[in-house]
Amino acid sequence: MKQKVVSKSDAIAHIRDGMSIMVGGFGLVGAPLELIDELYRQGQKDLTVISNNVGEPGKGLSRLLEAGRIRKAIGSYFTSNPVVGEHVLAGKLEVELMPQGTFIEAIRAGGAGIGGFYTRASAGTLLGEGKETKVIGGQTYVLEYALTADVALIRAHKADRLGNLVYRKTARNFNPVMATAAKLVIAEVDEVVEVGHFDPEVIVTPHLYVDFIVQRGGAA
């Protein structure tokens, strides 16, 4: 059996400059903050980040942004972090905004092997400008392409040593769907338990999606 429980330094060392990274979390809730801090420590740059938001000033993904290590951010809720606007106006950051439902559906589609889908969410708005449209049932729909990434950094409550994951309340948010849409998945968890500990009915992310597990507060 592959050893999936590793240190955060070993896990993050798989990330290279220029990679695309999905990062779970809504605000800081459900965000893999220890993995993000390790990414900051190791110095990878020129990153494309796919995340609902980009942390808060001095916290989470904002630390990478403030250090100029994020080239592009794709997400839906960037207004809670004024650093995003500052970097866009300064030409330091490219932003791709998506309606939140479209954002998660694009990730779900990426994980399911679907190339794209039509949605009404951005039809007739600035977010839909320049995109292919189609009239279905008398309504205009906008074509949105699926999102995938090189790596997903996700946050779960517990993992067993195989990599089966369970989540806690709203911290679940974008994490399970991101686990399906990246080539490499690293999960930060509160606790690692033995195989067989979980009732199969409570497992949300099956182990086949998870490559590495990092326990919070564990070895660096």
C-alpha positions in Angstrom: 0.0 0.0 0.0 1.4 3.4 -1.0 2.3 5.6 2.0 0.1 8.6 1.6 0.7 10.2 5.0 3.6 12.5 4.5 5.1 15.8 5.9 3.8 19.0 4.5 7.2 19.9 3.1 7.3 16.6 1.1 3.8 17.0 -0.2 4.2 20.7 -1.3 7.6 19.9 -2.9 5.6 18.3 -5.8 4.4 21.7 -6.8 6.6 23.5 -9.4 6.7 27.1 -10.7 4.0 27.9 -13.2 1.6 25.2 -12.1 -2.2 25.6 -11.7 -3.5 24.9 -8.2 -7.1 24.5 -7.0 -7.5 25.5 -3.3 -10.5 24.8 -1.3 -12.2 27.1 1.2 -14.9 29.7 1.5 -13.1 32.7 3.0 -10.7 31.0 5.3 -13.2 28.3 6.3 -12.2 25.0 4.9 -9.0 26.4 3.5 -5.8 24.2 3.8 -4.0 27.0 5.7 -0.9 24.9 6.7 -0.4 23.7 3.1 -0.7 27.3 1.8 1.8 28.4 4.5 4.2 25.7 3.4 3.8 26.7 -0.3 4.7 30.3 0.8 7.7 29.0 2.7 9.0 27.0 -0.3 8.8 29.9 -2.7 7.0 28.5 -5.8 5.9 31.3 -8.2 4.1 32.1 -11.4 1.1 30.2 -10.1 -2.5 30.1 -11.5 -4.8 29.8 -8.5 -8.3 28.4 -8.9 -10.2 29.3 -5.7 -13.4 30.9 -4.6 -11.4 33.8 -3.1 -7.8 34.7 -2.5 -7.6 34.7 1.3 -7.6 37.8 3.4 -4.8 40.4 3.9 -1.9 38.6 5.5 -3.7 35.3 5.7 -4.1 32.2 3.4 -3.6 32.7 -0.3 -3.2 36.4 0.2 0.3 35.8 1.5 1.3 34.3 -1.9 -0.5 37.2 -3.7 1.2 39.9 -1.7 4.6 38.2 -2.4 3.8 38.4 -6.2 3.8 34.7 -6.6 0.3 34.4 -8.1 0.1 35.3 -11.8 -3.6 34.5 -12.4 -6.6 34.0 -10.1 -9.8 32.3 -11.2 -12.7 32.5 -8.8 -15.9 34.3 -7.9 -15.5 36.3 -4.6 -12.4 38.5 -4.6 -14.0 41.6 -3.1 -13.2 40.6 0.5 -9.5 41.1 -0.1 -8.5 44.6 -1.2 -5.0 43.3 -2.2 -6.6 41.7 -5.2 -7.8 45.0 -6.6 -4.5 46.7 -5.9 -2.6 44.0 -7.8 -5.0 44.0 -10.7 -4.7 47.8 -11.1 -0.9 47.6 -10.9 -0.9 45.0 -13.7 0.6 42.3 -11.3 -2.4 39.9 -11.4 -4.8 38.6 -14.1 -8.2 37.8 -12.8 -11.0 35.6 -14.3 -14.3 36.1 -12.5 -17.1 33.6 -12.7 -20.5 33.4 -11.0 -20.1 31.1 -8.0 -22.5 28.4 -9.3 -20.7 28.5 -12.6 -17.4 28.2 -10.9 -18.1 25.0 -9.0 -20.0 23.5 -11.9 -16.9 24.1 -14.1 -14.8 22.3 -11.6 -17.3 19.5 -11.3 -17.4 19.2 -15.1 -13.6 19.0 -15.1 -13.6 16.2 -12.7 -16.3 14.4 -14.7 -14.4 14.6 -18.0 -16.9 17.1 -19.5 -15.4 19.8 -21.7 -17.9 22.5 -21.1 -21.6 23.4 -20.4 -24.1 26.0 -21.1 -25.5 28.2 -18.4 -27.7 31.3 -18.2 -25.9 32.7 -15.2 -23.7 35.3 -17.0 -25.9 35.8 -20.1 -26.3 39.5 -20.9 -23.6 40.5 -18.3 -20.0 41.6 -18.6 -19.0 38.1 -17.4 -20.6 36.6 -20.5 -19.2 39.1 -23.0 -17.1 37.5 -25.8 -18.2 34.0 -24.9 -20.1 31.6 -27.2 -23.8 31.6 -26.7 -26.7 29.4 -27.7 -30.4 29.9 -27.6 -32.2 27.0 -25.9 -35.9 27.1 -25.4 -36.0 30.8 -26.2 -33.4 31.6 -23.6 -29.7 32.7 -24.2 -27.1 30.4 -22.6 -23.4 31.0 -22.3 -20.8 28.3 -23.0 -18.4 27.8 -20.0 -15.4 25.5 -20.2 -14.5 23.0 -17.5 -11.7 23.8 -15.0 -9.0 21.4 -14.1 -5.6 21.9 -12.4 -2.2 20.3 -11.9 -2.7 20.2 -8.1 -5.6 20.5 -5.6 -4.9 21.6 -2.0 -7.9 20.6 0.0 -9.0 20.6 3.6 -10.9 17.7 5.3 -11.7 16.8 8.9 -10.4 13.2 9.0 -8.6 10.8 6.7 -7.9 7.1 7.0 -4.5 5.9 5.8 -5.8 4.9 2.4 -7.0 8.5 1.9 -10.7 8.3 2.4 -11.9 11.7 3.6 -14.7 13.0 5.7 -15.5 16.7 6.2 -16.9 18.9 8.9 -19.9 21.1 8.4 -19.5 24.1 6.1 -15.7 23.5 5.9 -16.7 20.9 3.3 -17.6 23.6 0.7 -15.5 23.3 -2.5 -13.1 20.7 -1.3 -14.7 17.4 -2.5 -15.3 18.6 -6.0 -11.8 20.0 -6.3 -10.5 16.6 -5.3 -11.9 15.2 -8.6 -10.5 17.8 -10.9 -6.7 17.8 -10.4 -3.9 15.5 -11.4 -2.4 15.5 -7.9 -4.5 15.9 -4.7 -3.0 16.9 -1.3 -5.4 16.8 1.7 -4.8 18.6 5.0 -6.7 16.9 7.8 -7.2 17.3 11.6 -6.7 13.6 12.3 -5.5 10.4 10.5 -7.3 7.2 11.5 -6.8 3.5 10.7 -8.4 1.9 7.7 -11.8 0.5 8.6 -12.5 3.3 11.1 -15.1 5.0 8.9 -18.6 3.8 8.2 -18.5 3.7 4.4 -21.6 5.8 4.3 -19.8 8.9 5.8 -17.0 8.9 3.3 -17.4 11.8 0.9 -14.1 11.7 -1.0 -13.0 8.1 -1.9 -9.3 7.4 -1.5 -8.7 6.9 -5.2 -8.8 10.7 -5.6 -6.2 11.5 -2.9 -2.5 11.2 -3.4 -1.1 12.6 -0.2 -2.4 13.3 3.4 -0.9 15.9 5.7 -1.9 16.0 9.3 -2.3 19.5 10.8 0.2 20.3 13.4 2.3 17.3 12.3 5.9 17.0 11.1 7.0 19.9 8.9 
